[in-house]
């Protein structure tokens, strides 16, 4: 708890299994990429410090498992998120179709105070594959969906080549930061000894 | 001491500190108090049934005793064995409440060499019906041995530097570490506080933000179990224990390989939470209700030292597990003089007036029917002592006493009267700084005039009780404690020759906790418990003993006698007091029991010097 105020932002990454969530995170945090697929079990957690407009803050990235069997973890994981990143594979139509489900599931489970304006970012990953020849979701289509959901920022990324990854996370951080801006007012009570309405925990056993 | 004479002990503190709340009835408590209690070694009266003994208990089956061991086998499983030249068979530890309705006894192990080891435990249950007299043999078949208490050892990179409270300085260290650092992973005892969304709030070691991923993992574990409608209390992983405490939106976690009992670690997490409430109140919960993203670290800015100092006290301050406070030894009239002036200001709208010297109470009073919980006193003293700014000027700060009212703030006026002695005046009104300042000036004047402050300094220099000052014979124990205003160099008792070092009968150290006063007194450490390492080992042994005596699953017990290669520990609990005593590992049991009786007598003889009496309306 240093004197200089730092902000911690909780970022959840969601999307179908195999779309490259872990790879994106690894590329962003560790600048590494592996072609080998290793399914995430439950969730992975990574931390990255980011400088943004002279402010230092920490991204706490929750890389979740895409498999359906892990979706029961939702409430536990989504609570208190500052930003949600939806990832799909531009070469797999199903993963794009599912974005809607992921978004809605998130809003239900995390129940943010202002769901309309909760910051999402959409990433269309794996644009490098086959030089783009195997892609089935057009950028236009993706952007249209994002626009219909309240102008969600959209990035086309390649975790393998590091394309747009830094930019995407900069945007994620910026949006997360914006949503965290409203300050909570913390106002504790003062004891009024005069009134008898004083709350006493039973453990104190004050009866005399 | 002008004000001491006109105020009787009862009239001075009409209604301040609460006696122990577990004792159901006041009259019962006082009745018990009137009984003479003594711990008797029945070797002296072989074959004799104890005097009136409607509830005499014996624990004679292996199962009974092993049950106790097994319950804590996780932590004690490895006590080192040592061949012990068998003792006489069947000697009996028989504490009894003379002339009262309770008598009980416990036997220790028989001479069955096969089962003998140096690790003896005797426990008796207060309520199981049984006849009196000789209880059959039992053996500790505890086969495993533990590095348990030895943990204080060489490889400890953390707490070695923190063990000596005289050189320990509060504040966060090793901020450059995170969960990837080898040094961080090797630390013996971690404490974490995080929010229900997994955002770090406090970590004992390392930078909170760099531990964000680790923090998220902890939240995932807790929330996952919670989602299943369940609760995770602790996880044991190798020799590490991970203890969880969920307090609404705030999660507290301790990861420790110190082999401390679960109950002890959980109690420490409770205190850590209490310390947080003392600074913020439970109103922070509302912030989380409105906004799960809420980050409370800014609200705790600058309080690292408060938490690190509290955590440090978990390894040296018995108040953290005894839930009792301790007083600075003072002549009765001196303490009365201090109490009288505090009472004076308490009558003028001060909720609590507390005069303390470091962690020890000089005097305290409460207005109206208010009472102060020992845990609140511990947290308050820790807050004051660990915040440097209180030392430099008079201060007025909002604080919350979690056991008094966790939701709301009180206001504390804090002023140091000398380098160790400080006054805390608590009020409910945020604009009474100047009134409290006036009160302080009045108090300070009286304390100076009546020499209380110089007596306090003298007491600090003299130290507390010393085991070698234990009166030789109970017939001479009517006198005051030797060092209080008198010559302390009395010749050692004849018993001393039996052990060579320490007090009579090989007594090394003791803690006496008065149940109805909520206070304890502990002897000063002396040879051979010299090094911080030994002191911490003894502290941990007491802590373990306390947990096993009070265990919900296997206890509560009234007596316990344990021998291992480090020491003999004897614990004796009655309705009035708890006595924890440490002896030389070769100490004779019958003699140890005799010494314990003497310690109790001694404490009773000097109780008006070592305890704050009259703070409770039910005491005398």
Interface residues (C-beta under 8 A of the other chain):
Chain A: X1 X3 X5 X6 X7 X8 X10 X42 X43 X45 X46 X47 X49 X58 X60 X61 X62 X72 X73 X75 X76 X77 X79 X80 X81 X82 X110 X113 X179 X180 X182 X184 X186 X187 X188 X189 X190 X191 X192 X193 X198 X199 X200 X201 X203 X204 X205 X206 X207 X208
Chain B: X15 X18 X19 X21 X22 X195 X196 X197 X198 X199 X200 X202 X208 X209 X210 X211 X212 X213 X214 X215 X216 X217 X219 X220 X223 X224 X226 X227 X280 X281 X283 X284 X287 X290 X291 X292 X293 X294 X295 X297 X298 X299 X300 X301 X302 X303 X304 X351 X368 X369 X370 X371 X373 X398 X400 X402 X403 X404 X405 X406 X407 X408 X409 X410 X411 X428 X430 X617 X618
